[in-house]
Amino acid sequence: MIIAQEFNLSIINSVWLFKNKIFTEEELQGKASLPILVEAQSKDFNFKIIPERLQFSISLKCDNASRIISSKVGEIIKLLPHTPYTAAGFNFTYNIFSKVTGIGELTRSLFCRHDSKLFSDFDTEDARFGGYFSKDIIGTRLSLEAKPVTTQKQDIKEEKLKLAYNFQITLSPQDDSNMILDFLKKWDEAKKITQEITYKLDEGY
């Protein structure tokens, strides 16, 4: 995701995206191209841009995500270096299902400290726990929000632990847009970090 004070959608429309060879006719066909919203889509990605945000979602089955991000999002950034960008981020989401214990016991073992002043107020069998973590890594600020969630599939309720990762850089409008291009190159490395953390949590549960 790329955040800006304003993307000029009078310029960044489907015609402009096609003429600059960022998206093919097939990727743009039938998608919105409005003064407040422009979209493109393929089996590998979904693209959406509104005046304050560019969002690019990669399919789980895509095996060349880094190249696609560079050729699509990276090319837009190169063509619009004077846009007042304010932030850029990668988001990754994973779900852990407890194979051995329930989500209550899983979240208790991961996030609960018995000497915590809060624990005594939540020391019940139906309690659920989560956490927020953040640190600097690979030149970005990484945050992880871990929380139990319940989904409904027909008549079956299913509990899982949702892990939402965000890697972010913050820019001022005066910063060089090359900072975003450098950030986009870190997608593979960022994904690997999230996988290593997630697989570590998933072991034994």
trRosetta pair geometry for C-beta under 8 A, 3 or more apart (Angstrom, degrees):
i j d omega theta_ij theta_ji phi_ij phi_ji
1 53 6.5 -17 -169 -167 101 103
1 54 6.8 158 -158 84 51 59
1 55 5.2 -6 -110 -108 88 68
1 56 7.3 -172 -78 26 43 69
1 88 7.1 171 90 -155 54 49
1 89 5.0 -9 58 61 96 90
1 90 7.8 172 18 -86 74 23
1 91 6.7 33 -6 -10 115 110
2 53 7.1 151 81 -158 54 53
2 54 4.2 2 54 53 102 109
2 73 6.9 159 -25 -161 129 116
2 77 7.3 -156 -115 -80 159 107
2 85 6.5 -56 -177 -134 101 110
2 87 7.6 169 -158 92 42 55
2 88 5.1 -8 -109 -109 69 85
2 180 6.6 43 -120 -147 116 138
3 52 6.6 1 -154 160 76 79
3 53 5.6 -19 -107 -104 65 78
3 85 7.1 104 84 -163 54 67
3 86 5.0 -61 110 68 100 93
3 87 4.1 16 45 54 120 92
3 88 7.1 -149 21 -70 74 40
3 89 7.8 30 -11 3 104 101
4 7 5.3 103 60 -51 138 76
4 52 6.4 -158 68 -154 64 44
4 53 7.5 -179 26 -79 73 31
4 54 7.4 44 -3 -9 109 98
4 83 5.3 -34 -139 156 147 109
4 84 5.8 118 -169 82 88 61
4 85 5.0 -54 -99 -103 86 48
4 86 6.1 146 -120 6 26 85
5 52 7.4 -55 174 -124 16 81
5 84 4.0 -8 22 93 118 124
5 86 6.1 106 -47 -36 69 118
5 173 6.2 -3 -15 -88 131 120
6 51 5.3 -24 -144 176 77 94
6 52 6.5 -39 -98 -86 48 62
6 83 7.8 -134 83 -157 54 88
6 84 6.9 38 33 48 70 107
7 12 5.9 -40 165 29 107 148
7 49 5.8 -87 107 175 163 113
7 50 7.4 120 48 100 121 29
7 51 5.6 -165 51 -150 76 34
7 52 7.2 -151 8 -62 88 12
7 53 7.7 -99 -3 35 125 17
7 54 6.4 109 -65 -53 153 96
7 80 7.8 33 -135 162 83 164
7 83 6.4 13 -106 -147 63 135
8 11 4.6 41 107 19 108 109
8 12 6.4 121 83 1 61 95
8 83 7.5 -138 2 -107 91 100
9 12 5.4 -64 -116 63 47 89
9 13 6.6 86 176 -71 69 74
9 34 7.7 7 153 98 140 51
9 35 5.8 127 101 -167 120 41
9 36 6.7 152 60 -94 163 17
9 37 7.6 18 -141 -11 157 14
9 38 6.1 -178 -142 -21 108 113
9 49 7.0 167 -96 116 103 105
9 50 7.6 -31 -59 -153 140 31
9 51 6.2 -85 -13 -82 115 71
10 13 7.3 -19 -169 -38 20 110
10 35 6.9 13 -76 -132 73 85
11 16 5.9 81 161 -83 59 167
11 80 7.9 136 106 -99 136 117
12 16 5.8 -113 -126 79 30 141
12 17 6.9 58 -169 -55 68 95
12 38 6.2 -143 126 23 88 158
12 49 6.2 -61 127 109 135 153
12 76 7.4 51 -129 -149 124 114
12 80 7.4 -17 -71 -64 118 147
13 16 5.2 97 49 11 63 102
13 17 7.1 -126 103 -4 32 94
13 33 5.3 78 -169 -172 88 107
13 38 6.0 -159 -131 -99 43 134
14 17 5.6 -56 -143 40 33 112
14 18 6.2 31 158 -18 66 107
14 23 7.8 -70 -147 72 71 131
14 28 4.7 126 -153 -167 110 132
14 31 7.2 152 -98 79 129 98
14 33 3.8 -63 -15 -99 116 143
14 38 6.3 -171 -53 -150 72 108
14 40 7.7 146 -117 -73 88 97
15 18 5.9 -59 -148 38 28 108
15 19 6.1 24 157 -17 66 110
15 33 7.9 99 -13 -173 72 150
16 19 5.9 -55 -140 39 28 109
16 20 6.2 12 164 -4 63 113
17 20 6.3 -65 -143 47 23 100
17 22 4.8 -82 -163 61 75 117
17 23 4.8 13 147 26 114 107
17 28 6.6 152 89 -87 123 133
17 38 7.2 156 -24 162 140 137
17 40 6.8 -140 144 -53 155 139
17 76 7.9 -13 -114 -93 90 105
18 21 7.6 32 177 -75 35 32
18 22 7.7 -85 -70 45 21 76
18 23 6.3 -58 -82 76 60 80
18 24 7.6 56 -125 -162 84 16
18 25 6.3 55 -130 -80 127 64
18 28 6.0 -73 -66 2 107 159
20 75 7.1 161 141 149 113 119
20 79 6.0 11 -157 -95 154 161
21 75 8.0 -91 88 173 76 159
22 71 7.8 160 -144 146 61 70
22 72 5.9 94 -176 -137 90 58
22 75 5.2 -171 -106 92 97 131
22 76 6.2 63 -128 -62 151 84
23 27 4.2 -123 -172 88 101 129
23 28 5.2 112 119 -49 127 99
23 40 4.5 -94 -125 -141 157 156
23 47 7.3 -127 -81 40 135 155
23 72 7.1 53 -69 -127 80 101
24 27 4.7 98 52 5 76 102
24 28 7.1 -159 91 2 41 89
25 28 6.0 -70 -149 46 30 102
25 29 5.9 47 154 -48 69 103
26 29 5.7 -38 -138 10 29 119
26 42 7.5 67 112 -101 100 94
27 31 7.8 -20 144 -4 52 143
27 40 4.6 33 146 -175 98 105
27 41 6.3 179 -162 61 69 33
27 42 5.0 -38 -110 -56 98 98
27 47 7.9 42 165 22 115 125
28 31 5.6 -108 -164 40 44 116
28 33 7.4 35 -172 -59 105 123
28 40 5.2 -37 -86 -111 63 96
31 38 7.8 63 128 -179 108 54
31 39 4.0 -131 178 91 114 95
31 40 5.6 164 74 -92 170 36
31 41 6.1 159 -85 5 133 97
32 37 4.9 -7 128 114 136 108
32 38 6.5 -151 105 -124 80 25
32 39 4.6 64 45 13 87 111
33 38 5.3 35 -121 -122 60 82
33 39 7.6 -116 -62 33 57 66
34 37 4.7 23 54 52 108 79
34 38 7.1 -159 37 -67 56 57
36 50 6.1 11 167 -143 69 88
36 51 6.6 -48 -140 -25 66 100
37 48 7.0 -25 -158 -162 91 90
37 49 7.4 151 -150 79 44 51
37 50 5.6 -14 -95 -94 70 83
38 48 7.5 155 82 -153 50 44
38 49 5.0 -10 58 57 95 99
39 46 7.6 -25 -161 -173 99 80
39 47 6.3 147 -159 88 50 70
39 48 5.2 -6 -105 -101 84 71
39 49 7.8 -172 -75 21 43 66
40 45 7.9 19 105 102 90 103
40 46 7.9 162 87 -160 53 39
40 47 4.2 3 55 55 90 122
41 45 7.1 -153 -141 97 47 60
41 46 5.2 1 -112 -114 91 66
41 47 6.8 -151 -68 25 50 75
42 45 5.7 32 49 43 89 75
43 59 6.4 -19 150 -31 56 165
43 61 7.7 -47 153 77 97 120
44 58 6.8 -26 164 -151 74 70
44 59 5.1 -118 -148 20 32 118
44 61 7.8 -110 -110 83 62 81
44 62 4.3 92 -150 -102 89 116
44 64 7.8 -25 -147 58 145 84
44 65 7.8 -170 179 -95 106 64
44 68 5.9 -147 134 -103 134 164
45 56 6.3 -12 -169 -173 123 83
45 57 6.4 150 -159 81 66 53
45 58 5.6 -30 -101 -106 84 50
45 59 6.4 -106 -63 -14 38 85
45 62 7.0 45 -55 -75 76 154
45 68 6.0 -176 -41 153 137 139
45 72 7.1 -155 98 8 168 170
46 55 7.9 -12 109 118 91 95
46 56 7.5 168 84 -154 52 40
46 57 4.4 -1 53 55 98 106
47 54 7.9 -18 -165 -172 85 85
47 55 7.4 156 -156 88 40 60
47 56 5.4 0 -108 -110 75 77
47 57 7.9 -155 -68 26 36 68
47 72 6.7 -126 -87 171 136 137
48 54 7.6 165 91 -156 51 44
48 55 4.7 -6 63 60 94 103
48 56 7.9 -169 29 -72 60 42
49 53 7.2 -163 -144 100 52 50
49 54 4.6 -6 -108 -110 94 75
49 55 7.2 -175 -78 23 46 64
50 53 5.5 16 55 52 92 82
54 73 6.9 137 135 -130 132 98
54 76 7.1 172 -142 108 159 153
56 69 6.6 129 120 -120 144 80
56 72 6.6 149 -134 106 141 127
56 73 5.2 -94 -20 -64 162 122
58 62 5.1 -103 -180 44 96 145
58 65 4.6 35 -150 -129 154 115
58 68 7.0 132 -113 79 105 133
58 69 7.3 -46 -68 -61 123 101
59 62 4.5 115 64 -28 86 99
62 65 5.0 99 113 -71 120 83
62 68 6.7 -59 -176 11 138 150
64 67 4.5 -29 165 37 101 118
64 68 6.0 108 108 -24 84 96
65 68 5.8 -63 -148 39 32 109
65 69 6.1 32 158 -21 70 107
65 187 6.5 -132 119 138 106 138
65 188 7.8 151 76 -78 101 75
65 191 7.8 97 74 -50 145 156
66 69 5.9 -53 -147 35 29 111
66 70 6.4 27 155 -17 62 108
66 185 7.7 55 -164 -143 110 42
66 187 5.0 177 -104 71 82 121
66 188 5.0 -20 -68 -45 138 102
67 70 5.8 -58 -151 38 30 111
67 71 6.1 19 157 -12 67 112
68 71 5.9 -60 -139 43 29 104
68 72 5.9 8 167 -1 67 116
69 72 6.5 -68 -136 48 21 95
69 73 5.3 -23 -170 30 66 118
69 74 6.7 81 132 -23 63 98
69 184 5.6 -169 137 -169 114 107
69 187 5.6 109 43 -40 163 162
70 73 7.4 -41 -88 58 12 80
70 74 4.2 -1 -159 2 48 147
70 75 7.8 77 148 -29 51 78
70 184 6.1 140 -90 134 66 125
70 185 7.4 54 -89 -86 113 66
71 74 6.6 17 -35 48 14 108
71 75 6.1 10 -179 -22 37 119
72 75 6.4 -68 -152 30 9 105
72 76 7.0 4 153 -14 53 106
73 76 5.8 -56 -155 33 34 112
73 77 6.5 33 152 -18 67 105
73 184 6.2 -176 96 -118 118 140
74 77 5.7 -56 -152 35 33 111
74 78 6.4 34 152 -20 66 106
74 181 5.8 81 -141 -124 93 84
74 184 5.4 -168 -78 99 97 164
75 78 5.5 -51 -147 35 35 114
75 79 6.3 29 156 -15 66 108
76 79 5.9 -63 -149 41 30 106
76 80 6.2 -12 164 16 67 114
77 80 6.5 -79 -138 57 24 83
77 81 7.4 65 161 -88 62 56
77 85 7.9 22 -131 -67 100 146
77 177 5.5 178 178 168 95 117
77 180 5.1 -144 -141 96 150 129
77 181 5.9 -174 104 -65 140 85
77 184 7.7 -164 11 -25 152 142
78 81 6.9 -4 -161 -60 29 91
78 177 7.8 170 -90 118 32 129
78 181 7.1 67 -67 -84 85 129
80 83 4.4 30 148 -22 110 118
80 177 7.6 175 99 -128 61 162
81 177 4.4 -148 -142 25 67 142
82 177 7.8 -79 -44 -33 24 132
83 177 7.2 76 50 -96 84 131
84 173 3.5 -16 -147 -127 99 109
85 88 7.0 2 179 -47 125 98
85 171 5.1 21 109 77 93 143
85 173 7.2 145 47 -114 43 50
85 175 7.1 -80 73 69 99 104
85 177 6.2 113 5 -111 137 82
85 180 6.1 -76 174 -50 169 136
86 170 7.1 -20 163 -158 64 70
86 171 5.7 -158 -148 68 20 80
86 172 7.4 20 -121 -116 66 23
86 173 7.0 -17 -76 -63 78 70
87 168 6.1 -7 -172 -167 110 105
87 169 6.7 170 -151 87 61 52
87 170 5.2 -22 -100 -112 90 57
87 171 6.3 -170 -73 21 35 80
88 168 7.1 162 84 -148 44 59
88 169 5.4 1 54 52 89 95
88 171 7.3 40 -6 -10 91 118
88 179 8.0 171 15 117 133 88
88 180 5.0 140 -50 -126 155 92
88 183 5.1 118 95 100 138 157
88 184 7.6 -73 168 -58 144 77
89 166 5.6 -7 -173 -169 127 93
89 167 6.1 160 -154 81 68 52
89 168 4.1 -16 -98 -97 104 81
89 169 7.5 -173 -74 21 61 57
90 165 7.8 -11 109 115 88 97
90 166 7.2 162 80 -151 52 45
90 167 4.5 9 46 48 99 105
90 168 8.0 -149 26 -65 58 51
90 186 7.8 -129 -19 96 142 92
90 187 6.1 160 -102 -119 142 74
90 190 5.0 91 71 122 157 159
90 191 7.8 -101 164 -57 144 73
91 164 7.1 -18 -163 -170 96 85
91 165 6.9 152 -156 84 46 62
91 166 5.5 -10 -101 -100 74 76
92 164 7.8 160 83 -156 49 40
92 165 4.4 -6 59 58 94 114
92 190 7.4 176 -23 137 130 99
92 191 6.4 149 -89 -115 145 66
92 194 4.5 16 90 -159 153 176
93 162 6.8 -16 -165 -169 99 93
93 163 6.9 156 -154 83 49 59
93 164 5.3 -6 -106 -106 86 68
93 165 7.3 -161 -73 23 40 74
94 162 7.7 155 83 -156 46 47
94 163 4.6 -8 60 58 92 110
94 165 7.8 32 4 -7 96 107
94 194 7.0 164 -20 160 124 108
94 198 4.6 15 77 -127 170 145
95 160 4.5 18 -175 153 105 142
95 161 7.0 145 -160 72 55 49
95 162 5.7 -22 -103 -100 77 63
95 163 7.4 -167 -79 19 28 78
96 106 7.5 -165 117 166 119 149
96 160 6.2 154 71 -172 42 86
96 161 4.3 -17 59 59 101 104
96 163 6.8 56 -13 -18 103 111
96 198 7.2 -166 -64 -164 109 87
96 201 6.1 -85 -79 117 159 111
96 202 5.3 -147 -124 -97 112 85
96 205 6.6 37 168 92 118 137
97 158 7.5 -33 -119 177 115 109
97 160 5.1 -47 -85 -111 69 97
97 161 7.9 -167 -70 20 26 77
98 101 5.3 -74 180 77 132 58
98 102 5.8 119 82 -159 153 13
98 103 5.4 -159 -9 -70 130 53
98 105 7.4 113 -151 64 155 92
98 106 4.5 -137 -91 -42 123 139
98 159 7.6 -6 16 97 109 100
98 160 8.0 -170 -7 -118 73 51
98 161 7.6 83 -46 -13 88 106
98 205 5.1 -73 -129 170 66 100
99 205 5.9 119 27 129 82 46
100 204 7.1 -44 7 159 144 58
100 205 5.9 -117 28 -150 99 37
101 104 7.9 -106 150 67 101 67
101 105 3.7 -86 162 80 134 132
101 106 5.5 164 85 -51 107 77
101 109 7.7 91 65 -7 157 133
101 205 6.8 -63 37 -143 88 82
102 105 5.3 94 56 13 72 96
102 106 6.9 -132 104 -5 37 93
102 159 7.1 40 -174 71 84 141
103 106 5.3 -55 -140 40 36 115
103 107 5.9 27 164 -14 71 107
103 128 6.5 6 124 -123 104 108
103 148 5.1 115 161 -133 128 125
103 159 4.0 -111 -6 134 145 126
103 160 6.7 -123 -95 -87 131 11
103 161 6.3 171 -140 -51 101 83
104 107 6.4 -61 -145 40 21 100
104 108 6.2 23 155 -21 60 112
104 125 7.1 36 165 169 158 53
104 126 6.8 -97 -106 -145 141 26
104 127 6.5 105 -149 73 102 54
104 128 5.9 -88 -105 -88 67 68
104 148 8.0 33 -77 -104 46 165
105 108 5.5 -55 -142 37 31 116
105 109 6.2 29 159 -19 66 106
106 109 6.1 -61 -152 35 26 106
106 110 6.4 12 157 -10 63 113
106 161 6.3 -114 118 -42 131 133
106 205 5.4 72 -118 -146 117 134
107 110 5.8 -60 -141 44 34 106
107 111 5.6 -23 179 26 72 116
107 112 7.4 82 130 -27 66 100
107 128 5.4 44 66 -165 156 66
107 129 4.1 167 145 55 104 79
107 130 6.4 -36 -153 -65 125 54
107 148 5.3 -64 -57 -49 150 119
107 161 6.3 168 -75 -98 95 116
108 111 7.2 -79 -122 54 14 75
108 112 4.5 -19 -158 7 58 139
108 127 7.1 86 -82 93 106 105
108 129 5.7 118 -83 10 44 131
109 112 7.3 -3 -46 35 13 99
110 129 7.2 177 69 94 84 116
110 131 7.6 -129 127 3 99 127
110 146 7.5 -91 128 133 139 149
110 161 7.9 64 29 -134 158 156
110 201 6.8 36 -117 -143 136 104
111 129 4.0 -174 80 135 121 119
111 130 6.0 -139 -100 -150 175 3
111 131 4.7 -163 -126 -35 119 114
111 146 7.2 -168 -71 95 131 122
112 116 7.3 -122 -168 20 59 134
112 119 6.0 100 -166 -116 94 113
112 122 8.0 -137 -120 96 115 116
112 129 5.1 -125 -57 -73 91 169
113 116 4.1 102 78 -33 98 105
113 119 6.3 -128 82 -50 56 133
114 119 5.7 -163 -133 134 32 169
115 119 7.5 71 47 19 14 140
116 119 4.3 107 67 -22 96 102
117 120 7.3 -47 -173 18 37 104
118 121 5.9 -67 -171 39 52 109
118 122 6.5 10 148 8 83 115
119 122 6.1 -85 -150 54 36 89
119 123 5.8 56 156 -59 77 98
120 123 5.8 -28 -135 -5 32 121
122 127 4.5 114 169 -134 88 137
122 129 7.4 120 132 -81 143 92
123 127 6.9 -51 -109 -15 11 155
124 127 4.8 123 59 -35 76 100
128 148 4.3 -97 -176 44 131 147
129 148 7.4 72 52 -13 35 116
130 145 7.5 24 163 176 122 70
130 146 5.1 -171 -159 103 83 68
130 147 3.6 9 -119 -103 157 63
130 148 6.2 -137 -64 -1 104 70
130 161 7.9 167 -107 -145 88 90
131 145 7.8 -167 97 -148 44 43
131 146 5.2 9 53 54 77 105
131 147 8.0 -174 24 -70 37 65
132 143 7.1 -12 -171 -171 88 99
132 144 7.3 164 -154 86 43 56
132 145 5.4 -8 -107 -106 80 72
132 146 7.7 -166 -75 25 36 70
133 143 7.0 158 86 -156 50 52
133 144 4.6 -6 59 56 99 101
133 146 7.5 24 4 -2 105 106
134 141 6.4 11 -174 175 110 93
134 142 6.4 173 -148 92 60 55
134 143 4.2 -15 -98 -102 101 76
134 144 7.2 -177 -74 18 53 65
135 141 7.7 -175 99 -153 23 60
135 142 5.8 -11 62 59 68 98
136 139 7.9 11 -178 -112 93 11
136 140 7.3 167 -152 84 61 34
136 141 5.9 -41 -98 -101 64 60
136 142 7.4 139 -124 14 13 82
137 140 6.4 -27 74 61 62 79
137 142 4.9 -7 35 -7 114 128
137 167 7.8 -84 75 -121 95 104
137 193 6.8 128 132 -136 145 160
138 167 7.4 -15 69 -148 115 134
138 186 5.5 140 151 -156 131 136
138 189 5.6 153 -121 123 155 131
138 190 6.7 -136 66 -75 154 77
138 193 7.4 -129 -11 -39 132 147
139 169 7.2 0 136 -89 85 119
139 182 7.9 -51 114 131 156 115
139 183 7.6 -134 107 -101 115 75
139 186 7.2 -147 57 -73 108 158
140 167 4.3 39 131 -176 153 92
140 168 6.0 133 -173 56 101 28
140 169 5.4 -83 -117 -57 80 82
140 183 7.0 99 -81 -136 113 101
140 186 7.0 178 -25 106 128 157
140 190 7.4 5 37 -96 154 118
141 167 7.3 150 73 -156 42 48
141 168 5.2 -32 61 64 93 86
141 169 7.4 144 12 -85 83 40
141 170 7.8 13 9 -14 127 97
142 165 6.9 -22 -164 -165 93 94
142 166 7.2 155 -152 84 46 51
142 167 5.4 -17 -97 -99 74 73
142 190 8.0 -179 -100 -139 110 94
142 193 7.3 -89 -115 128 152 146
143 165 7.4 156 84 -154 51 47
143 166 4.9 -6 56 58 94 99
143 168 7.4 0 7 9 104 113
144 163 6.4 -18 -165 -166 102 89
144 164 7.1 149 -156 77 50 50
144 165 5.3 -14 -101 -101 80 71
144 166 7.8 -174 -75 22 39 68
144 197 7.2 -107 -100 139 155 158
145 163 7.7 156 81 -155 49 41
145 164 4.6 -12 59 60 97 104
146 161 6.3 6 -173 177 94 103
146 162 7.2 170 -149 85 46 52
146 163 5.3 -6 -104 -105 84 72
146 164 7.7 -170 -74 24 39 68
147 161 7.4 171 90 -154 21 64
147 162 5.7 -18 65 58 71 96
148 159 6.2 -1 -172 -171 106 102
148 160 7.3 164 -149 87 63 31
148 161 5.7 -42 -94 -99 63 63
148 162 7.4 134 -127 12 13 81
149 159 7.4 164 85 -149 38 58
149 160 6.1 -21 62 65 82 79
149 161 7.8 127 17 -122 75 18
149 162 4.8 28 2 -16 123 124
150 157 5.7 -4 -175 -173 111 104
150 158 7.0 152 -156 76 60 41
150 159 5.3 -29 -99 -95 77 70
150 160 8.0 147 -95 20 32 67
151 157 7.4 156 80 -155 40 55
151 158 5.1 -21 63 62 89 95
151 160 7.0 1 4 14 108 112
152 156 7.4 149 -158 79 52 45
152 157 5.7 -27 -101 -100 69 67
152 158 7.7 173 -87 19 22 77
153 156 5.0 -21 70 66 88 97
153 158 6.2 22 5 -6 109 121
161 201 7.7 -118 102 148 144 132
163 194 7.8 152 128 -165 122 98
163 197 7.7 179 -176 111 149 110
163 198 5.8 -175 69 -103 161 99
163 201 7.3 142 -69 55 145 158
165 190 8.0 162 135 170 130 97
165 194 4.7 -122 8 -109 169 120
165 197 7.8 129 -85 61 132 139
167 186 7.4 -130 142 111 153 122
167 190 4.8 -86 -14 -134 159 134
169 179 6.7 -151 135 154 148 110
169 180 7.7 -165 71 -96 131 58
169 183 5.3 -118 9 -99 140 140
171 175 4.2 -118 -161 47 101 146
171 179 6.0 150 -97 85 123 143
171 180 7.4 -47 -40 -56 152 93
172 175 5.2 118 54 -23 67 98
175 179 5.5 -27 155 9 119 146
176 179 5.6 119 80 -19 77 91
177 180 5.5 -37 -174 25 64 112
177 181 7.0 65 134 -17 74 98
178 181 5.1 -49 -150 37 50 116
178 182 6.2 53 150 -21 73 99
179 182 5.8 -52 -150 36 31 111
179 183 6.4 35 149 -22 62 106
180 183 5.3 -52 -148 35 35 116
180 184 6.4 41 153 -25 66 101
181 184 5.8 -48 -149 28 32 113
181 185 7.1 38 151 -24 59 100
182 185 5.9 -52 -162 24 36 116
182 186 7.6 35 146 -23 61 103
183 186 5.9 -59 -167 23 41 114
184 187 6.3 -7 -177 -33 51 107
186 189 4.9 -61 -164 49 71 115
186 190 5.4 76 135 -29 89 102
187 190 5.8 -58 -146 37 28 111
187 191 6.3 28 157 -19 65 106
188 191 5.8 -55 -149 35 30 111
188 192 6.4 32 153 -21 64 105
189 192 5.7 -52 -150 32 31 113
189 193 6.7 35 151 -22 63 103
190 193 5.7 -52 -154 30 34 113
190 194 6.7 29 153 -15 65 104
191 194 5.9 -57 -152 37 34 108
191 195 6.3 33 152 -20 67 107
192 195 5.7 -56 -148 36 32 112
192 196 6.4 33 156 -21 66 105
193 196 5.9 -56 -150 33 29 110
193 197 6.6 23 156 -13 64 107
194 197 6.0 -57 -149 39 32 108
194 198 6.0 28 157 -17 67 113
195 198 5.8 -59 -141 41 28 109
195 199 6.0 25 163 -18 67 109
196 199 6.2 -54 -140 37 24 106
196 200 6.4 29 156 -23 59 108
197 200 5.8 -60 -156 32 29 115
197 201 6.7 22 153 -14 64 107
198 201 5.8 -59 -153 38 33 108
198 202 6.1 28 153 -21 68 112
199 202 5.5 -57 -140 38 33 113
199 203 6.7 50 157 -40 64 94
200 203 6.3 -42 -158 7 29 114
201 205 7.5 -23 150 13 63 138
202 205 6.2 -112 -161 48 39 105
